[in-house]
Amino acid sequence: MWPQSRIQNPTGAGPQASIFPAHLDSAGGCNNFACLWFNQGCQPGCSKCSDKAGGPVSPNSTTEDTCSEPGGTMAPTLNDKKLRTYRDAPDGHDWTKRHPWRSPGHSPVFSPCGLAGGGNSPGDWLSDSLQRHIRTGAVTPPFTRRGFDALDLPDSPKVQWAQGSVQEVAWSIFDNKGGGYAYRLCSKSSNLTEECFQKNHLQFASDRSWLQTGANRSKRTYFNATRVSTGTFPEGSTWTKNPVPPCADSNGMPVQKSTWNCSTPMFDPPVPELMGDGAGSCVAWAIHGPVEGYHNFYDSFGNLVYEAPCTKGQALKTAMQFQQNIFDEVMVPKTLPIGEYLLSFRLDAEETPQVWTQCADITITQGQAACAAHSKCKDLSGDCCPAADGTMLSCCNDALVV
């Protein structure tokens, strides 16, 4: 959500779907079909993603091993119940052990910025492959072929970050998959690979996160974030647990039928009443993207062929409940070379073998301390000073922290 990603760029992917005047107001929705860009069939310890979304979850289910190397999935590195976002089955079966969040950062991805539809398996309009992906929600944005890499989208609106500064970043939930997340940078002068982003894994600036209702900065609710840096990849990198608990069924497993009302969360929410499976639980899926899910559909004989998961009122209430941006502060390294970068947001899911990634364009500028010391930097109000290559850049503003 912030900085605004290439996928949500007004000149980016496909037609615009947002009805909001401010970008952050679209939190919790599938703005510009951004919820349809991800990586699936990605399991820890494997060298490649399989593009298999996995089957339905049940107390007796066994997580499918879709690893590119048979039997190659690794043992989970994250086992602390306080870091988990889903519970074991009632019989103690650990059904998420092969899913990304159980070993943060250890799963491969197709793209550090996401693929349309989550993968690139072939499938025409009538194939079993395409129908299988539709059933799991792995559909594509309108007029976008499945497998299109968000790396090839136009740049997002440029945001300047200074060396050594602390910056705000944010994401939001449409369909809650649990798990946890991190932010990474890669210079555009390098090959924009997952390995490049892993080398510039950003650390969080504090132990707090906050919720912000839409674009309203006055509506912020702060809470203590749950972070982990043991068993992560790259080694020592810090990841943050998704603070919004998904719904639990009466047996403690995920709710199988779409529902708007979450009576039992998977864990105690840090902010009261913010829990559930997201606005996506009130949405029906068509060939190309989400459609409203509060109308029943009947065939020509009057037989019910689709029962809506929510009423119109329930769908609106859920959308308003999840109109929350989840904010953190990250530290920009002081030694990071100035230049053009991509910021990659990565969320490793726990419910499914999926990794959700998006990218935003960032310009790294000279830090305030170096700028202020330069003879040609006039003051600390936003004036320019020369960069190493002789160009002028803005480096003295009140958003910077030395």
One Martini backbone bead per residue (centre of mass of N, CA, C, O) as a GRO file, in nm:
protein
  402
    1MET     BB    1   0.056   0.063  -0.020
    2TRP     BB    2   0.347   0.160   0.111
    3PRO     BB    3   0.457   0.226  -0.131
    4GLN     BB    4   0.337   0.244  -0.429
    5SER     BB    5   0.279   0.009  -0.650
    6ARG     BB    6   0.291  -0.104  -0.966
    7ILE     BB    7   0.011  -0.245  -0.959
    8GLN     BB    8  -0.125   0.043  -0.836
    9ASN     BB    9  -0.068   0.198  -1.077
   10PRO     BB   10  -0.237   0.405  -1.293
   11THR     BB   11  -0.016   0.301  -1.536
   12GLY     BB   12  -0.041  -0.001  -1.511
   13ALA     BB   13  -0.239  -0.266  -1.441
   14GLY     BB   14  -0.478  -0.224  -1.616
   15PRO     BB   15  -0.761  -0.149  -1.489
   16GLN     BB   16  -0.940   0.046  -1.280
   17ALA     BB   17  -1.090  -0.030  -0.938
   18SER     BB   18  -1.098   0.234  -0.791
   19ILE     BB   19  -1.310   0.471  -0.579
   20PHE     BB   20  -1.075   0.634  -0.454
   21PRO     BB   21  -0.900   0.930  -0.401
   22ALA     BB   22  -0.719   0.766  -0.203
   23HIS     BB   23  -0.510   0.509  -0.191
   24LEU     BB   24  -0.534   0.425   0.124
   25ASP     BB   25  -0.853   0.381   0.106
   26SER     BB   26  -0.813   0.084  -0.042
   27ALA     BB   27  -0.794  -0.077   0.193
   28GLY     BB   28  -0.888  -0.426   0.173
   29GLY     BB   29  -0.878  -0.433  -0.118
   30CYS     BB   30  -0.847  -0.494  -0.487
   31ASN     BB   31  -0.655  -0.285  -0.603
   32ASN     BB   32  -0.605  -0.331  -0.927
   33PHE     BB   33  -0.578  -0.643  -0.867
   34ALA     BB   34  -0.341  -0.701  -0.646
   35CYS     BB   35  -0.438  -0.994  -0.533
   36LEU     BB   36  -0.328  -1.139  -0.829
   37TRP     BB   37  -0.021  -1.117  -0.712
   38PHE     BB   38   0.207  -1.399  -0.700
   39ASN     BB   39   0.313  -1.714  -0.534
   40GLN     BB   40   0.295  -2.069  -0.608
   41GLY     BB   41   0.423  -2.357  -0.480
   42CYS     BB   42   0.597  -2.260  -0.216
   43GLN     BB   43   0.869  -2.429  -0.056
   44PRO     BB   44   1.076  -2.507   0.181
   45GLY     BB   45   1.393  -2.606   0.026
   46CYS     BB   46   1.330  -2.532  -0.255
   47SER     BB   47   1.415  -2.423  -0.587
   48LYS     BB   48   1.103  -2.430  -0.673
   49CYS     BB   49   0.804  -2.358  -0.796
   50SER     BB   50   0.491  -2.534  -0.891
   51ASP     BB   51   0.192  -2.401  -0.914
   52LYS     BB   52   0.053  -2.514  -0.646
   53ALA     BB   53  -0.210  -2.442  -0.417
   54GLY     BB   54  -0.362  -2.659  -0.300
   55GLY     BB   55  -0.580  -2.790  -0.090
   56PRO     BB   56  -0.804  -2.840   0.124
   57VAL     BB   57  -0.873  -2.789   0.457
   58SER     BB   58  -0.828  -3.041   0.714
   59PRO     BB   59  -0.778  -3.228   0.995
   60ASN     BB   60  -0.676  -3.485   0.790
   61SER     BB   61  -0.472  -3.340   0.635
   62THR     BB   62  -0.202  -3.336   0.396
   63THR     BB   63   0.055  -3.178   0.297
   64GLU     BB   64   0.159  -3.108  -0.002
   65ASP     BB   65   0.434  -3.225  -0.195
   66THR     BB   66   0.574  -2.983  -0.444
   67CYS     BB   67   0.858  -3.026  -0.484
   68SER     BB   68   1.125  -3.012  -0.707
   69GLU     BB   69   1.234  -3.208  -0.480
   70PRO     BB   70   1.179  -3.498  -0.370
   71GLY     BB   71   1.165  -3.444  -0.034
   72GLY     BB   72   1.288  -3.124  -0.004
   73THR     BB   73   1.163  -3.034   0.236
   74MET     BB   74   1.191  -2.859   0.522
   75ALA     BB   75   1.225  -2.809   0.834
   76PRO     BB   76   1.096  -2.619   1.057
   77THR     BB   77   1.200  -2.302   1.220
   78LEU     BB   78   0.896  -2.236   1.312
   79ASN     BB   79   0.740  -2.327   1.648
   80ASP     BB   80   0.631  -2.098   1.791
   81LYS     BB   81   0.316  -2.025   1.892
   82LYS     BB   82   0.350  -1.703   1.889
   83LEU     BB   83   0.425  -1.715   1.561
   84ARG     BB   84   0.173  -1.832   1.487
   85THR     BB   85  -0.144  -1.833   1.268
   86TYR     BB   86  -0.189  -2.143   1.315
   87ARG     BB   87  -0.321  -2.441   1.402
   88ASP     BB   88  -0.330  -2.737   1.489
   89ALA     BB   89  -0.469  -3.014   1.486
   90PRO     BB   90  -0.649  -3.187   1.717
   91ASP     BB   91  -0.425  -3.436   1.683
   92GLY     BB   92  -0.143  -3.255   1.620
   93HIS     BB   93  -0.129  -3.188   1.332
   94ASP     BB   94   0.118  -3.042   1.111
   95TRP     BB   95  -0.014  -2.873   0.829
   96THR     BB   96   0.218  -2.615   0.788
   97LYS     BB   97   0.527  -2.715   0.765
   98ARG     BB   98   0.544  -2.654   0.427
   99HIS     BB   99   0.514  -2.354   0.474
  100PRO     BB  100   0.663  -2.051   0.453
  101TRP     BB  101   0.633  -1.936   0.757
  102ARG     BB  102   0.792  -2.185   0.891
  103SER     BB  103   1.037  -2.055   0.687
  104PRO     BB  104   1.149  -1.763   0.664
  105GLY     BB  105   1.272  -1.713   0.327
  106HIS     BB  106   1.311  -2.030   0.214
  107SER     BB  107   1.137  -1.972  -0.024
  108PRO     BB  108   1.067  -1.962  -0.330
  109VAL     BB  109   1.027  -1.761  -0.633
  110PHE     BB  110   0.925  -1.628  -0.929
  111SER     BB  111   0.881  -1.324  -0.801
  112PRO     BB  112   0.959  -1.027  -0.621
  113CYS     BB  113   0.671  -0.891  -0.765
  114GLY     BB  114   0.500  -1.094  -0.914
  115LEU     BB  115   0.238  -1.293  -1.054
  116ALA     BB  116  -0.008  -1.343  -1.261
  117GLY     BB  117  -0.184  -1.588  -1.081
  118GLY     BB  118   0.103  -1.717  -0.943
  119GLY     BB  119   0.171  -1.827  -1.244
  120ASN     BB  120   0.258  -2.039  -1.565
  121SER     BB  121   0.059  -2.239  -1.628
  122PRO     BB  122  -0.101  -2.391  -1.857
  123GLY     BB  123  -0.421  -2.249  -1.992
  124ASP     BB  124  -0.720  -2.250  -2.110
  125TRP     BB  125  -1.055  -2.186  -2.094
  126LEU     BB  126  -1.108  -2.532  -2.080
  127SER     BB  127  -0.908  -2.623  -1.877
  128ASP     BB  128  -0.815  -2.783  -1.593
  129SER     BB  129  -0.600  -2.584  -1.501
  130LEU     BB  130  -0.773  -2.328  -1.492
  131GLN     BB  131  -1.000  -2.437  -1.309
  132ARG     BB  132  -0.819  -2.491  -1.066
  133HIS     BB  133  -0.734  -2.194  -1.023
  134ILE     BB  134  -1.016  -2.078  -0.980
  135ARG     BB  135  -1.089  -2.245  -0.723
  136THR     BB  136  -0.826  -2.100  -0.566
  137GLY     BB  137  -0.807  -1.788  -0.685
  138ALA     BB  138  -0.601  -1.820  -0.942
  139VAL     BB  139  -0.632  -1.538  -1.096
  140THR     BB  140  -0.657  -1.277  -1.327
  141PRO     BB  141  -0.630  -0.993  -1.449
  142PRO     BB  142  -0.754  -0.803  -1.667
  143PHE     BB  143  -0.581  -0.841  -1.963
  144THR     BB  144  -0.391  -1.066  -1.821
  145ARG     BB  145  -0.159  -1.283  -1.833
  146ARG     BB  146  -0.052  -1.561  -1.715
  147GLY     BB  147   0.273  -1.484  -1.570
  148PHE     BB  148   0.304  -1.198  -1.548
  149ASP     BB  149   0.558  -0.973  -1.469
  150ALA     BB  150   0.589  -0.700  -1.253
  151LEU     BB  151   0.872  -0.609  -1.361
  152ASP     BB  152   0.720  -0.516  -1.649
  153LEU     BB  153   0.611  -0.275  -1.530
  154PRO     BB  154   0.559   0.025  -1.467
  155ASP     BB  155   0.644   0.265  -1.285
  156SER     BB  156   0.614   0.401  -0.995
  157PRO     BB  157   0.584   0.638  -0.789
  158LYS     BB  158   0.826   0.829  -0.675
  159VAL     BB  159   1.045   0.773  -0.390
  160GLN     BB  160   1.228   0.932  -0.135
  161TRP     BB  161   1.530   0.804   0.015
  162ALA     BB  162   1.752   0.839   0.270
  163GLN     BB  163   2.027   0.795   0.405
  164GLY     BB  164   1.960   0.688   0.734
  165SER     BB  165   1.661   0.658   0.732
  166VAL     BB  166   1.317   0.665   0.829
  167GLN     BB  167   1.045   0.458   0.705
  168GLU     BB  168   0.730   0.420   0.573
  169VAL     BB  169   0.524   0.121   0.570
  170ALA     BB  170   0.259  -0.065   0.380
  171TRP     BB  171  -0.027  -0.286   0.426
  172SER     BB  172  -0.296  -0.517   0.319
  173ILE     BB  173  -0.612  -0.698   0.351
  174PHE     BB  174  -0.817  -0.935   0.166
  175ASP     BB  175  -0.682  -1.236   0.209
  176ASN     BB  176  -0.625  -1.432   0.476
  177LYS     BB  177  -0.294  -1.618   0.531
  178GLY     BB  178  -0.119  -1.514   0.729
  179GLY     BB  179   0.190  -1.500   0.860
  180GLY     BB  180   0.468  -1.302   0.711
  181TYR     BB  181   0.704  -1.013   0.685
  182ALA     BB  182   0.900  -0.811   0.441
  183TYR     BB  183   1.172  -0.584   0.341
  184ARG     BB  184   1.333  -0.497   0.018
  185LEU     BB  185   1.633  -0.425  -0.178
  186CYS     BB  186   1.715  -0.320  -0.530
  187SER     BB  187   1.917  -0.239  -0.771
  188LYS     BB  188   1.877  -0.137  -1.107
  189SER     BB  189   2.188  -0.215  -1.176
  190SER     BB  190   2.083  -0.491  -1.124
  191ASN     BB  191   1.968  -0.793  -1.090
  192LEU     BB  192   1.616  -0.860  -1.040
  193THR     BB  193   1.646  -1.066  -0.788
  194GLU     BB  194   1.602  -1.237  -0.506
  195GLU     BB  195   1.902  -1.226  -0.423
  196CYS     BB  196   1.924  -0.919  -0.422
  197PHE     BB  197   1.708  -0.861  -0.203
  198GLN     BB  198   1.846  -1.036   0.024
  199LYS     BB  199   2.098  -0.827   0.053
  200ASN     BB  200   1.856  -0.589   0.129
  201HIS     BB  201   1.746  -0.631   0.423
  202LEU     BB  202   1.525  -0.474   0.618
  203GLN     BB  203   1.507  -0.308   0.912
  204PHE     BB  204   1.347  -0.240   1.191
  205ALA     BB  205   1.309   0.053   1.400
  206SER     BB  206   1.092  -0.106   1.577
  207ASP     BB  207   0.833  -0.263   1.799
  208ARG     BB  208   0.623  -0.113   1.617
  209SER     BB  209   0.290  -0.082   1.510
  210TRP     BB  210   0.018   0.024   1.278
  211LEU     BB  211  -0.305   0.144   1.234
  212GLN     BB  212  -0.471   0.279   0.935
  213THR     BB  213  -0.741   0.454   0.831
  214GLY     BB  214  -0.655   0.481   0.553
  215ALA     BB  215  -0.562   0.832   0.507
  216ASN     BB  216  -0.599   0.872   0.824
  217ARG     BB  217  -0.364   0.986   1.051
  218SER     BB  218  -0.561   1.015   1.310
  219LYS     BB  219  -0.617   0.690   1.260
  220ARG     BB  220  -0.419   0.549   1.501
  221THR     BB  221  -0.301   0.215   1.604
  222TYR     BB  222  -0.095   0.101   1.843
  223PHE     BB  223   0.149  -0.180   1.854
  224ASN     BB  224   0.304  -0.472   1.926
  225ALA     BB  225   0.525  -0.638   1.758
  226THR     BB  226   0.598  -0.955   1.594
  227ARG     BB  227   0.927  -1.071   1.591
  228VAL     BB  228   1.181  -1.243   1.373
  229SER     BB  229   1.550  -1.380   1.356
  230THR     BB  230   1.510  -1.693   1.383
  231GLY     BB  231   1.531  -1.903   1.106
  232THR     BB  232   1.599  -1.709   0.887
  233PHE     BB  233   1.589  -1.561   0.545
  234PRO     BB  234   1.830  -1.430   0.596
  235GLU     BB  235   2.046  -1.448   0.829
  236GLY     BB  236   1.895  -1.239   1.079
  237SER     BB  237   1.645  -1.161   0.966
  238THR     BB  238   1.354  -0.958   0.988
  239TRP     BB  239   1.028  -1.053   1.087
  240THR     BB  240   0.659  -1.019   1.063
  241LYS     BB  241   0.374  -1.077   1.204
  242ASN     BB  242   0.064  -1.119   1.135
  243PRO     BB  243  -0.179  -0.941   1.330
  244VAL     BB  244  -0.420  -1.092   1.180
  245PRO     BB  245  -0.650  -1.314   1.266
  246PRO     BB  246  -0.790  -1.577   1.167
  247CYS     BB  247  -1.030  -1.799   1.134
  248ALA     BB  248  -1.199  -2.034   1.348
  249ASP     BB  249  -1.322  -2.321   1.385
  250SER     BB  250  -1.455  -2.554   1.600
  251ASN     BB  251  -1.175  -2.735   1.534
  252GLY     BB  252  -0.939  -2.501   1.472
  253MET     BB  253  -0.974  -2.460   1.184
  254PRO     BB  254  -1.029  -2.339   0.904
  255VAL     BB  255  -1.263  -2.186   0.732
  256GLN     BB  256  -1.436  -2.323   0.456
  257LYS     BB  257  -1.660  -2.120   0.457
  258SER     BB  258  -1.770  -1.841   0.372
  259THR     BB  259  -1.731  -1.553   0.595
  260TRP     BB  260  -1.797  -1.251   0.778
  261ASN     BB  261  -1.796  -1.390   1.069
  262CYS     BB  262  -1.569  -1.376   1.352
  263SER     BB  263  -1.566  -1.552   1.662
  264THR     BB  264  -1.276  -1.710   1.615
  265PRO     BB  265  -0.952  -1.680   1.669
  266MET     BB  266  -0.628  -1.805   1.628
  267PHE     BB  267  -0.554  -1.540   1.789
  268ASP     BB  268  -0.474  -1.277   1.968
  269PRO     BB  269  -0.548  -0.965   1.912
  270PRO     BB  270  -0.387  -0.654   1.937
  271VAL     BB  271  -0.666  -0.558   1.816
  272PRO     BB  272  -0.971  -0.523   1.877
  273GLU     BB  273  -1.171  -0.693   1.627
  274LEU     BB  274  -0.917  -0.763   1.447
  275MET     BB  275  -1.058  -1.013   1.251
  276GLY     BB  276  -1.013  -1.249   0.988
  277ASP     BB  277  -1.045  -1.308   0.618
  278GLY     BB  278  -1.166  -1.072   0.484
  279ALA     BB  279  -1.318  -0.935   0.207
  280GLY     BB  280  -1.283  -1.205   0.035
  281SER     BB  281  -1.517  -1.366   0.191
  282CYS     BB  282  -1.734  -1.173   0.005
  283VAL     BB  283  -1.625  -1.319  -0.263
  284ALA     BB  284  -1.645  -1.392  -0.596
  285TRP     BB  285  -1.514  -1.604  -0.860
  286ALA     BB  286  -1.385  -1.550  -1.168
  287ILE     BB  287  -1.193  -1.567  -1.432
  288HIS     BB  288  -1.138  -1.230  -1.394
  289GLY     BB  289  -1.178  -1.202  -1.088
  290PRO     BB  290  -1.355  -1.023  -0.865
  291VAL     BB  291  -1.685  -1.042  -0.729
  292GLU     BB  292  -1.964  -0.997  -0.606
  293GLY     BB  293  -2.103  -1.193  -0.301
  294TYR     BB  294  -2.454  -1.103  -0.271
  295HIS     BB  295  -2.567  -1.305  -0.500
  296ASN     BB  296  -2.784  -1.514  -0.621
  297PHE     BB  297  -2.788  -1.802  -0.846
  298TYR     BB  298  -2.985  -1.906  -1.131
  299ASP     BB  299  -3.141  -2.102  -1.329
  300SER     BB  300  -3.395  -2.154  -1.568
  301PHE     BB  301  -3.541  -2.346  -1.328
  302GLY     BB  302  -3.465  -2.215  -1.030
  303ASN     BB  303  -3.190  -2.316  -0.951
  304LEU     BB  304  -2.943  -2.321  -0.726
  305VAL     BB  305  -2.588  -2.240  -0.812
  306TYR     BB  306  -2.538  -1.981  -0.611
  307GLU     BB  307  -2.425  -1.896  -0.287
  308ALA     BB  308  -2.396  -1.638  -0.105
  309PRO     BB  309  -2.182  -1.548   0.163
  310CYS     BB  310  -2.327  -1.258   0.157
  311THR     BB  311  -2.449  -0.975   0.227
  312LYS     BB  312  -2.440  -0.652   0.156
  313GLY     BB  313  -2.396  -0.560   0.451
  314GLN     BB  314  -2.167  -0.758   0.522
  315ALA     BB  315  -1.970  -0.668   0.303
  316LEU     BB  316  -1.945  -0.374   0.402
  317LYS     BB  317  -1.846  -0.432   0.689
  318THR     BB  318  -1.587  -0.584   0.607
  319ALA     BB  319  -1.458  -0.359   0.438
  320MET     BB  320  -1.441  -0.155   0.675
  321GLN     BB  321  -1.274  -0.332   0.874
  322PHE     BB  322  -1.028  -0.364   0.634
  323GLN     BB  323  -0.951  -0.041   0.622
  324GLN     BB  324  -0.631  -0.128   0.682
  325ASN     BB  325  -0.314  -0.011   0.752
  326ILE     BB  326   0.003  -0.170   0.787
  327PHE     BB  327   0.247  -0.028   0.983
  328ASP     BB  328   0.597   0.061   0.944
  329GLU     BB  329   0.948   0.089   1.027
  330VAL     BB  330   1.240   0.156   0.832
  331MET     BB  331   1.584   0.112   0.759
  332VAL     BB  332   1.822   0.303   0.595
  333PRO     BB  333   2.117   0.261   0.496
  334LYS     BB  334   2.398   0.466   0.505
  335THR     BB  335   2.569   0.283   0.275
  336LEU     BB  336   2.375   0.320   0.057
  337PRO     BB  337   2.368   0.374  -0.255
  338ILE     BB  338   2.292   0.589  -0.471
  339GLY     BB  339   1.970   0.561  -0.644
  340GLU     BB  340   1.793   0.309  -0.810
  341TYR     BB  341   1.504   0.126  -0.680
  342LEU     BB  342   1.359  -0.169  -0.540
  343LEU     BB  343   1.074  -0.252  -0.350
  344SER     BB  344   1.013  -0.551  -0.157
  345PHE     BB  345   0.729  -0.723  -0.075
  346ARG     BB  346   0.705  -1.001   0.170
  347LEU     BB  347   0.467  -1.277   0.207
  348ASP     BB  348   0.449  -1.556   0.416
  349ALA     BB  349   0.249  -1.808   0.421
  350GLU     BB  350   0.054  -2.055   0.616
  351GLU     BB  351  -0.202  -2.182   0.477
  352THR     BB  352  -0.020  -2.165   0.216
  353PRO     BB  353   0.198  -2.217  -0.076
  354GLN     BB  354   0.247  -1.882  -0.048
  355VAL     BB  355   0.380  -1.577  -0.208
  356TRP     BB  356   0.366  -1.225  -0.147
  357THR     BB  357   0.443  -0.983  -0.405
  358GLN     BB  358   0.578  -0.641  -0.424
  359CYS     BB  359   0.658  -0.328  -0.605
  360ALA     BB  360   0.867  -0.030  -0.562
  361ASP     BB  361   0.984   0.290  -0.638
  362ILE     BB  362   1.320   0.405  -0.551
  363THR     BB  363   1.508   0.688  -0.423
  364ILE     BB  364   1.837   0.723  -0.332
  365THR     BB  365   1.969   0.956  -0.115
  366GLN     BB  366   2.140   1.174   0.044
  367GLY     BB  367   2.228   1.228   0.346
  368GLN     BB  368   2.201   1.471   0.581
  369ALA     BB  369   2.486   1.479   0.700
  370ALA     BB  370   2.639   1.513   0.430
  371CYS     BB  371   2.483   1.759   0.328
  372ALA     BB  372   2.531   1.960   0.567
  373ALA     BB  373   2.854   1.950   0.522
  374HIS     BB  374   2.814   2.090   0.265
  375SER     BB  375   2.885   2.395   0.120
  376LYS     BB  376   2.612   2.381  -0.087
  377CYS     BB  377   2.432   2.359   0.162
  378LYS     BB  378   2.219   2.589   0.280
  379ASP     BB  379   2.004   2.401   0.436
  380LEU     BB  380   1.721   2.223   0.622
  381SER     BB  381   1.457   2.278   0.399
  382GLY     BB  382   1.529   2.135   0.088
  383ASP     BB  383   1.774   2.185  -0.041
  384CYS     BB  384   2.045   2.151  -0.254
  385CYS     BB  385   2.295   1.904  -0.345
  386PRO     BB  386   2.569   1.750  -0.456
  387ALA     BB  387   2.652   1.481  -0.611
  388ALA     BB  388   2.896   1.270  -0.719
  389ASP     BB  389   2.793   1.322  -1.035
  390GLY     BB  390   2.686   1.648  -1.019
  391THR     BB  391   2.417   1.636  -0.932
  392MET     BB  392   2.101   1.735  -0.809
  393LEU     BB  393   1.970   1.697  -0.470
  394SER     BB  394   1.739   1.621  -0.233
  395CYS     BB  395   1.850   1.618   0.136
  396CYS     BB  396   1.682   1.849   0.314
  397ASN     BB  397   1.453   1.712   0.537
  398ASP     BB  398   1.212   1.643   0.792
  399ALA     BB  399   1.212   1.313   0.722
  400LEU     BB  400   1.490   1.289   0.836
  401VAL     BB  401   1.726   1.052   0.992
  402VAL     BB  402   2.050   1.031   1.159
   0.00000   0.00000   0.00000
